[in-house]
Amino acid sequence: MKLNLRAVALAAGSVWGLTVVVATLVSLWRGSGHHLNLLSAVYPGYHVSYLGSAVGLVYGVASGLAAGALFAWLHNQLLKEA
């Protein structure tokens, strides 16, 4: 079954972007989240803060879109060969 590249990319981008936001906000509310600061190595400008959650949302959606599109494209390419 061929995957719709746009649908998979959009779903992955939405899920990953919201995951970064929720993880950041939960860490803020609990007063922890030092491990989430490691995301700043991948997402420049990201910090565990309210502004950081917005930055993380943008980066999360962008990287989720790219990962989802790559996954769907690769799946469809491998399906052609089978």
N, C-alpha and C positions, 0 to 999 in steps of 0.2 A: 504494500500500500504506500503510495507516494505521499510525502508530507508536504503541506502547504508552507512554503518557506516564510512568507510574511506572518502567518498565524503563529508558527512556532517561535519566530523571533520576537514577536510582540508579547506572547505569553511569557517567554523566558525573561525578557526585559522588565516586564511588569512585576513578575515574581521576585527577581533578584533586586530590583530597585526598592520594592516595599520591604524586603527582608533586611536590607541594609538600614533603612529608616527605622523599622521596628526594633532591630537589635541595638541601634544607637540610642533610641529613646528609652528603652528598657534599661540599658546600662546607665544612662543619665539618672533615671529615677531611683535606681538601686545604689548609685554612688560608686559604681565600679566601671569596668570597661577599658581597663588599661590594655588588655589584649586586643581590643578593637582598634587601638591606635596603630597597630601594625598595618592596617589598611592604608595608612598614609604613605606607605612605601609604594603602593600600587596606584592609589588615588591621591595625587598631589592636592593639597588644600583641605583634605579631610581631617577632622578631629572629632573626638567625642564631645559634641556640643549641639545645640539646636541648629546653628548655622551649618555645622558639619553634617547633620542629617540631611539637609537640603543638598549639600555638595555630594554626599553619598548617594542620594536619590538620582541625581543626574548621571554620576559615574556608573551607578548600578544599572540603570536603564540602558545606558550606552553599551556597557560590557555584556549585559544580558542579551541585548539585541544581537550583538556580534556573535556571542556564543551560540545562541539559539539558531541564528541563520547558518552558522558554520555546521552545527549539528544536523540541521534539516538538509542542507546541501550535500553533506557527506553521506547521510542516510540515502538520499535519492540517487547519488552516484553509485553507491554500493548495490542498490537495488537494481540498477540497470545491468550490472555485471552478473547478477545471480540468475 
